[in-house]
Amino acid sequence: NNRNHGSEPLGHWASVSGGMDNRATGAFAAVNGGKLNEAAGAYSQALGLQARAGRAGEVALAGGAFEPTGDLRLG
């Protein structure tokens, strides 16, 4: 089916328009579809697979992660 499973817009005026297991946690942030994406920065956008837009105004497009979940990230 074509439902938005497990996705949630949590930020102030945030939006998740489709996909699965997506989160829009930043104010005015948007996830435009895909799976396991997060738009965490204010006015940010994320789409694809495992994209994360963590800074204000950032747009992230990803086709998967480079490292396993739980690995240490520096920076």
Secondary structure, DSSP 8 states (H G I E B T S, - for coil): ----TT-EE-STT-EE-SSBS-EE-STT-EEEEEES-EE-STT-EEEEES-EE-STT-EEEEES-SS-TT-----
